[in-house]
Amino acid sequence: MEYSSIASLFAFGITILLTFKQPRVRLPFSRIYLYVDYGLAPILFAFSLLVASGIDVNFIVRGIVGCENIKPYSVIILILSLSYICISLDLTGLFEYLALHVVKVSGGSGKKLFIYTFMLTSFLTLFTSNDVVILTITPIIFYTCNNAAISPIPYLFAQFFAANITGMGLYISNPTNIVIADAYGVSFAEFARWMLLPAISAMITCLLMLWLVFRPKIQRYVNISQFNPRSALKDRNGAIFGLSVLGGTIFFISVPSTWTGIQPWLATLISASIMFIHDLLTARFKILTILKRMPWKIAPFLIGLFVIVESLASSSWTHLLALQLSRISTNILATVFCNGFLSSLAAGLMNNHPMTIFFVKALQSPFYSAPETSKLGAMFALVVGSNLGANFMLTGALAGLMWARILSNKGYSISFLEFSKYGFMVMPLVVAAACLTLASMLLP
């Protein structure tokens, strides 16, 4: 086996490990410490491959500009632009208002609160993104349960699982959806046509499974007298403007670019610029808060991963996976179920972003041989896996790591083992429901 092949695989494995561990490293001969987190690790090892002659400059260029239908820069611009719009909207207090309003509407019923938490998270995720909703709603759920003196576990898992399940419904709801859709040239409308029904079937199955698992822990009555939704809405006019911008963004990216001449990433960039100008004119200090909360590290994270996976592709690792995937693509049902479960478990083990990029490269490899319908099934099954895999293990998505960190900072730790226990109790049936729905849509 060639040196470059081993070096690429080693860099990929270490990058994933450091993404999870995020160690604090002291620079030699200095007192400067660096956190080798998900923003630094991929870039660090992509550069290491360049220095060690495992790759050349062309790999770096392709990691930014892209090749074929994969355009990393457009994915990054789209994610960051949507993040700006959603964070700005969150700072108006709209999401907190909706969450507390749901608490009030539950009427003090623990059962209703559980179901409404799941449904609210699903609704918000569908039109924003799973990462934004998880990071926004998690502290509110913890605050609500803490003040009502009830266990937050059922509600936290309802929220987290709902966000990752509904995230597969629309193009914008999960960054991995954008990577897959852009790689195959799938439009917003076409993505929704194929993935909304699997998302709905997965939602219903998950809600039923979560209810069976957590029913003994859900209190019958919740004290909600101290919650006032109106106090949460800090900027009513800003919320209306932000909703208008977000709605306009979704409309423009849902219309085929052949009609408007505007690519989705450019439409979101224009919308984010409009939001930025509005924030600058009405609340300049708000911009500093938004910029601090922005997921800037997603840019080096994705660029570094694209570079490393490009090196894996040139070293035939993706071709090897392509050959194995070809063997299971014997019919629609086998293709969808095998790719759905395999990518779900792979996402849990190695994080959904690197898994998605690696599998996309494999499915686009000339060594992947399958009928056109099976190729379509494999692609959308990958969407299922990249979203639902985050619910099997905490390592399945960056949002999971941040979710656990938020709770840890609040003094409430959820271990990897505890999370996986619930994940493996609930998610196999959920993945099966999504795959069965998708396969039935693909069958002639």
C-alpha positions as CSV (number, residue, x, y, z in Angstrom):
1,M,0.0,0.0,0.0
2,E,1.3,3.4,-1.0
3,Y,2.6,5.9,1.6
4,S,0.0,8.6,0.5
5,S,-2.9,6.1,1.0
6,I,-1.7,5.4,4.6
7,A,-1.1,9.1,5.3
8,S,-4.5,10.1,4.1
9,L,-6.3,7.5,6.1
10,F,-4.3,8.3,9.2
11,A,-5.0,12.1,8.8
12,F,-8.7,11.3,8.4
13,G,-8.8,9.1,11.5
14,I,-6.8,11.5,13.7
15,T,-9.0,14.5,12.6
16,I,-12.1,12.7,13.7
17,L,-10.6,11.7,17.0
18,L,-9.4,15.3,17.7
19,T,-12.8,16.6,16.8
20,F,-14.3,14.6,19.6
21,K,-11.5,15.0,22.2
22,Q,-10.5,18.7,21.5
23,P,-7.3,18.5,23.5
24,R,-5.4,21.5,24.8
25,V,-1.9,21.5,23.4
26,R,1.1,23.7,24.4
27,L,3.2,25.0,21.5
28,P,6.9,23.9,21.8
29,F,9.2,26.4,23.5
30,S,6.4,28.7,24.5
31,R,3.6,29.3,27.0
32,I,0.9,29.4,24.3
33,Y,-1.8,26.8,24.4
34,L,-4.1,25.8,21.5
35,Y,-7.4,24.0,21.6
36,V,-7.2,21.5,18.8
37,D,-11.0,21.5,18.2
38,Y,-13.1,20.8,15.1
39,G,-12.1,24.2,13.6
40,L,-8.4,23.5,13.8
41,A,-7.9,19.8,13.5
42,P,-9.0,19.3,9.8
43,I,-6.9,22.3,8.6
44,L,-3.9,21.2,10.7
45,F,-3.9,17.7,9.2
46,A,-4.6,18.9,5.7
47,F,-1.6,21.1,6.0
48,S,0.4,18.2,7.4
49,L,-0.5,16.1,4.4
50,L,0.7,19.0,2.2
51,V,4.0,19.2,4.0
52,A,4.5,15.4,4.0
53,S,3.9,15.4,0.2
54,G,0.8,13.3,0.7
55,I,-1.1,15.9,-1.4
56,D,-0.3,18.9,-3.6
57,V,-1.6,22.4,-3.8
58,N,-4.4,21.2,-6.2
59,F,-6.0,19.4,-3.3
60,I,-6.1,22.6,-1.3
61,V,-7.7,24.4,-4.2
62,R,-10.3,21.7,-4.7
63,G,-11.0,21.8,-0.9
64,I,-12.1,25.5,-1.3
65,V,-13.3,25.8,-4.9
66,G,-14.5,22.2,-5.3
67,C,-14.8,19.9,-8.2
68,E,-17.6,18.5,-10.3
69,N,-20.8,19.4,-8.4
70,I,-19.3,19.7,-4.9
71,K,-18.6,23.4,-4.2
72,P,-17.3,23.8,-0.6
73,Y,-17.3,27.6,-0.7
74,S,-21.0,27.7,-1.7
75,V,-21.9,25.3,1.1
76,I,-20.0,27.4,3.7
77,I,-21.5,30.7,2.5
78,L,-25.0,29.2,2.7
79,I,-24.5,27.8,6.2
80,L,-23.0,31.0,7.6
81,S,-25.6,33.2,5.9
82,L,-28.5,31.2,7.3
83,S,-26.8,31.1,10.7
84,Y,-26.6,34.9,10.8
85,I,-30.3,35.3,9.9
86,C,-31.4,32.7,12.5
87,I,-29.1,34.0,15.3
88,S,-30.3,37.6,14.7
89,L,-33.9,36.4,14.8
90,D,-33.2,34.5,18.0
91,L,-31.8,37.6,19.7
92,T,-35.2,39.3,19.2
93,G,-36.5,36.7,21.8
94,L,-38.8,35.1,19.2
95,F,-37.7,31.5,19.8
96,E,-37.8,31.9,23.6
97,Y,-41.3,33.5,23.3
98,L,-42.5,30.5,21.2
99,A,-41.0,28.0,23.7
100,L,-42.6,29.6,26.7
101,H,-45.8,30.0,24.9
102,V,-45.8,26.3,24.3
103,V,-45.3,25.8,28.0
104,K,-48.3,27.9,28.7
105,V,-50.5,26.2,26.1
106,S,-49.7,22.8,27.7
107,G,-51.8,23.9,30.6
108,G,-49.5,22.3,33.2
109,S,-49.9,18.8,31.6
110,G,-46.5,17.0,31.5
111,K,-47.8,14.8,28.7
112,K,-48.8,17.7,26.5
113,L,-45.6,19.6,27.3
114,F,-43.6,16.6,26.1
115,I,-45.5,16.3,22.9
116,Y,-45.5,20.1,22.3
117,T,-41.8,20.3,22.9
118,F,-41.3,17.7,20.2
119,M,-43.6,19.4,17.7
120,L,-42.2,22.9,18.3
121,T,-38.7,21.7,17.8
122,S,-39.7,19.9,14.6
123,F,-41.5,23.0,13.3
124,L,-38.6,25.4,14.0
125,T,-36.0,23.0,12.6
126,L,-37.8,22.6,9.4
127,F,-37.5,26.3,8.6
128,T,-34.3,27.2,10.3
129,S,-31.7,24.5,11.0
130,N,-31.1,21.7,13.5
131,D,-28.0,23.3,15.0
132,V,-29.6,26.7,15.6
133,V,-32.7,25.1,17.2
134,I,-30.7,22.8,19.4
135,L,-28.4,25.5,20.7
136,T,-31.3,27.9,21.2
137,I,-34.0,25.7,22.8
138,T,-31.8,23.6,25.0
139,P,-31.2,26.3,27.7
140,I,-34.9,27.2,27.6
141,I,-35.9,23.6,28.3
142,F,-33.4,23.3,31.1
143,Y,-34.6,26.6,32.6
144,T,-38.2,25.5,32.3
145,C,-37.7,22.1,33.9
146,N,-35.4,23.4,36.6
147,N,-38.0,26.1,37.7
148,A,-40.8,23.6,37.5
149,A,-38.8,21.1,39.6
150,I,-39.2,18.2,37.0
151,S,-36.7,16.0,35.3
152,P,-35.4,17.6,32.1
153,I,-34.3,14.2,30.5
154,P,-37.5,13.4,28.6
155,Y,-37.9,16.9,27.2
156,L,-34.2,17.2,26.3
157,F,-34.2,14.0,24.3
158,A,-37.6,14.9,22.7
159,Q,-36.0,18.1,21.5
160,F,-32.7,16.7,20.4
161,F,-34.1,13.7,18.5
162,A,-36.9,15.8,16.9
163,A,-34.3,18.4,15.6
164,N,-32.2,15.8,13.9
165,I,-35.1,13.9,12.5
166,T,-37.0,16.8,11.1
167,G,-33.6,18.1,9.8
168,M,-33.8,15.7,6.9
169,G,-37.0,17.2,5.6
170,L,-35.8,20.3,3.8
171,Y,-32.6,21.3,2.0
172,I,-31.7,24.1,4.5
173,S,-32.5,22.1,7.7
174,N,-29.1,20.5,8.1
175,P,-25.7,21.4,6.6
176,T,-25.2,17.8,5.5
177,N,-28.3,18.1,3.4
178,I,-26.7,21.0,1.5
179,V,-23.5,19.0,0.9
180,I,-25.5,16.0,-0.6
181,A,-28.0,18.1,-2.6
182,D,-25.3,20.3,-4.1
183,A,-23.1,17.3,-5.0
184,Y,-26.0,15.9,-7.0
185,G,-27.5,19.1,-8.2
186,V,-30.8,18.5,-6.4
187,S,-33.0,21.6,-6.0
188,F,-34.8,22.7,-2.9
189,A,-38.2,21.6,-4.3
190,E,-36.9,18.2,-5.5
191,F,-35.2,17.6,-2.1
192,A,-38.5,18.3,-0.3
193,R,-40.5,16.1,-2.7
194,W,-38.4,13.1,-1.8
195,M,-37.5,13.7,1.9
196,L,-40.6,15.3,3.6
197,L,-42.6,12.1,3.7
198,P,-39.7,10.0,5.2
199,A,-39.1,12.8,7.7
200,I,-42.8,12.8,8.8
201,S,-42.9,9.0,9.1
202,A,-39.7,9.1,11.1
203,M,-41.1,11.9,13.3
204,I,-44.3,9.9,14.1
205,T,-42.3,6.7,14.9
206,C,-39.8,8.6,17.1
207,L,-42.5,10.4,19.1
208,L,-44.2,7.0,19.8
209,M,-40.9,5.4,20.7
210,L,-39.9,8.3,23.0
211,W,-43.3,8.2,24.7
212,L,-42.9,4.5,25.4
213,V,-39.3,4.9,26.7
214,F,-39.9,8.1,28.8
215,R,-43.5,7.7,30.0
216,P,-42.5,6.7,33.6
217,K,-40.3,9.8,33.9
218,I,-42.9,12.3,32.6
219,Q,-44.8,14.0,35.5
220,R,-48.5,14.4,35.2
221,Y,-48.6,18.0,36.4
222,V,-46.1,20.8,35.8
223,N,-46.2,24.1,37.6
224,I,-46.2,26.8,34.9
225,S,-47.6,29.7,36.8
226,Q,-44.2,31.6,36.8
227,F,-43.7,31.6,33.0
228,N,-44.6,34.7,31.0
229,P,-44.0,34.4,27.3
230,R,-44.5,38.1,26.6
231,S,-41.5,39.0,28.7
232,A,-39.3,37.0,26.4
233,L,-40.1,39.0,23.2
234,K,-37.5,41.8,23.4
235,D,-37.9,43.2,19.9
236,R,-41.3,42.7,18.2
237,N,-40.5,44.8,15.1
238,G,-37.1,43.0,14.7
239,A,-38.8,39.6,15.0
240,I,-41.3,40.6,12.3
241,F,-38.5,41.8,10.0
242,G,-36.4,38.8,10.7
243,L,-39.3,36.4,9.9
244,S,-39.9,38.3,6.6
245,V,-36.2,37.9,5.7
246,L,-36.2,34.3,6.6
247,G,-39.4,33.6,4.7
248,G,-38.1,35.5,1.6
249,T,-34.9,33.5,1.8
250,I,-36.7,30.1,1.8
251,F,-38.9,31.3,-1.0
252,F,-36.0,32.3,-3.3
253,I,-34.0,29.2,-2.7
254,S,-37.1,27.0,-3.2
255,V,-37.6,28.5,-6.7
256,P,-35.4,26.9,-9.3
257,S,-32.3,28.9,-10.0
258,T,-33.0,28.6,-13.8
259,W,-36.0,30.9,-13.2
260,T,-34.3,33.5,-11.1
261,G,-30.7,33.2,-12.2
262,I,-29.6,33.3,-8.5
263,Q,-27.9,30.3,-6.9
264,P,-29.2,29.3,-3.4
265,W,-25.9,30.4,-1.7
266,L,-26.1,33.8,-3.3
267,A,-29.8,34.2,-2.3
268,T,-28.9,33.5,1.3
269,L,-25.9,35.8,1.2
270,I,-28.1,38.7,-0.1
271,S,-30.7,38.0,2.6
272,A,-28.0,37.9,5.4
273,S,-26.6,41.2,4.1
274,I,-30.1,42.8,4.3
275,M,-30.4,41.5,7.8
276,F,-26.9,42.8,8.7
277,I,-27.8,46.3,7.4
278,H,-31.0,46.3,9.4
279,D,-29.2,45.2,12.5
280,L,-26.5,47.9,11.9
281,L,-29.1,50.6,11.6
282,T,-31.3,49.6,14.6
283,A,-29.0,47.9,17.1
284,R,-25.3,48.1,16.5
285,F,-24.3,46.3,19.7
286,K,-26.5,43.4,18.6
287,I,-24.1,42.7,15.7
288,L,-21.2,42.0,18.1
289,T,-23.3,39.4,20.0
290,I,-24.4,37.8,16.7
291,L,-20.8,37.6,15.4
292,K,-19.6,36.0,18.7
293,R,-22.3,33.3,18.3
294,M,-21.7,32.6,14.6
295,P,-20.3,29.1,13.8
296,W,-17.2,30.5,12.1
297,K,-15.3,27.3,12.7
298,I,-17.5,25.4,10.3
299,A,-15.5,27.0,7.4
300,P,-12.1,25.6,8.3
301,F,-13.7,22.4,9.4
302,L,-15.4,21.7,6.1
303,I,-12.5,22.9,4.0
304,G,-10.1,20.7,5.8
305,L,-12.4,17.7,5.6
306,F,-13.0,18.3,1.8
307,V,-9.2,18.4,1.3
308,I,-8.6,15.2,3.4
309,V,-11.4,13.3,1.7
310,E,-10.2,14.4,-1.7
311,S,-6.8,12.8,-0.7
312,L,-8.7,9.6,0.3
313,A,-10.5,9.6,-3.0
314,S,-7.2,9.9,-4.9
315,S,-5.8,7.0,-2.7
316,S,-8.7,4.8,-3.8
317,W,-10.3,4.5,-0.3
318,T,-13.6,5.9,-1.6
319,H,-13.4,3.6,-4.5
320,L,-13.0,0.7,-2.1
321,L,-16.2,1.8,-0.3
322,A,-17.9,2.3,-3.7
323,L,-17.2,-1.4,-4.6
324,Q,-18.7,-2.6,-1.3
325,L,-21.8,-0.4,-1.7
326,S,-22.3,-1.7,-5.2
327,R,-22.6,-5.2,-3.9
328,I,-25.5,-4.3,-1.6
329,S,-27.3,-2.3,-4.3
330,T,-29.1,-5.4,-5.7
331,N,-32.6,-3.8,-5.4
332,I,-34.3,-0.7,-4.2
333,L,-35.2,-2.1,-0.7
334,A,-31.7,-3.4,-0.1
335,T,-30.0,-0.3,-1.4
336,V,-32.1,2.1,0.8
337,F,-32.0,0.0,4.0
338,C,-28.3,-0.9,3.8
339,N,-27.2,2.6,2.9
340,G,-29.5,4.2,5.5
341,F,-28.4,2.0,8.4
342,L,-24.7,1.9,7.3
343,S,-24.5,5.7,7.0
344,S,-26.4,6.2,10.3
345,L,-24.0,4.0,12.3
346,A,-21.0,5.5,10.4
347,A,-22.2,9.0,11.3
348,G,-22.5,8.0,15.0
349,L,-18.9,6.7,15.0
350,M,-17.2,9.3,12.9
351,N,-19.5,12.4,12.9
352,N,-22.0,13.1,10.2
353,H,-20.0,15.7,8.3
354,P,-16.9,13.6,7.5
355,M,-19.2,10.6,6.9
356,T,-21.3,12.5,4.5
357,I,-18.4,13.9,2.5
358,F,-16.7,10.4,2.4
359,F,-19.9,8.6,1.3
360,V,-20.7,11.3,-1.3
361,K,-17.3,10.7,-2.9
362,A,-17.9,6.9,-2.8
363,L,-21.3,7.1,-4.4
364,Q,-20.0,9.4,-7.1
365,S,-17.0,7.1,-7.8
366,P,-16.9,5.4,-11.2
367,F,-16.5,2.2,-9.2
368,Y,-20.1,2.5,-7.8
369,S,-22.3,0.5,-10.1
370,A,-26.0,0.4,-9.7
371,P,-29.2,1.1,-11.6
372,E,-30.2,4.8,-11.7
373,T,-33.2,4.3,-9.3
374,S,-30.8,2.6,-6.9
375,K,-28.3,5.4,-7.1
376,L,-31.2,7.9,-6.3
377,G,-32.2,5.7,-3.4
378,A,-28.6,5.5,-2.1
379,M,-28.3,9.3,-2.2
380,F,-31.5,10.0,-0.3
381,A,-30.7,7.1,2.1
382,L,-27.5,9.0,2.8
383,V,-29.6,12.0,3.8
384,V,-31.4,9.7,6.2
385,G,-28.2,8.5,7.7
386,S,-26.5,11.9,7.9
387,N,-29.4,13.2,10.0
388,L,-30.6,10.3,12.1
389,G,-27.0,9.0,12.8
390,A,-26.7,12.0,15.2
391,N,-29.3,10.4,17.5
392,F,-27.4,7.1,17.9
393,M,-24.3,8.6,19.7
394,L,-23.3,12.0,21.0
395,T,-20.4,11.9,18.5
396,G,-22.8,11.7,15.6
397,A,-22.9,15.5,15.1
398,L,-21.2,18.6,16.3
399,A,-24.6,19.7,17.7
400,G,-24.5,16.7,20.0
401,L,-21.2,17.7,21.4
402,M,-22.3,21.3,21.9
403,W,-25.7,20.1,23.4
404,A,-23.8,18.0,25.9
405,R,-21.5,20.9,26.7
406,I,-24.4,23.3,27.3
407,L,-25.9,20.8,29.8
408,S,-22.6,20.2,31.5
409,N,-22.1,24.0,31.9
410,K,-25.5,24.0,33.6
411,G,-24.3,21.2,36.0
412,Y,-26.3,18.5,34.3
413,S,-24.1,15.9,32.6
414,I,-25.3,13.3,30.1
415,S,-22.7,10.6,29.5
416,F,-22.0,9.0,26.1
417,L,-23.3,5.7,27.5
418,E,-26.6,7.2,28.7
419,F,-27.1,8.9,25.4
420,S,-26.3,5.8,23.3
421,K,-28.6,3.7,25.5
422,Y,-31.6,5.8,24.5
423,G,-30.3,6.2,21.0
424,F,-30.2,2.5,20.3
425,M,-33.5,1.9,22.0
426,V,-35.4,4.4,19.8
427,M,-33.5,5.0,16.6
428,P,-33.4,1.6,14.8
429,L,-37.2,1.6,14.3
430,V,-37.1,5.3,13.3
431,V,-34.4,4.6,10.6
432,A,-36.4,1.7,9.4
433,A,-39.6,3.8,9.1
434,A,-37.8,6.5,7.1
435,C,-36.1,3.9,4.8
436,L,-39.3,2.0,4.3
437,T,-41.1,5.2,3.3
438,L,-38.3,6.3,1.0
439,A,-38.1,2.8,-0.6
440,S,-41.9,2.7,-1.2
441,M,-41.7,6.1,-3.0
442,L,-38.9,4.8,-5.3
443,L,-40.6,1.5,-6.2
444,P,-42.3,1.5,-9.6
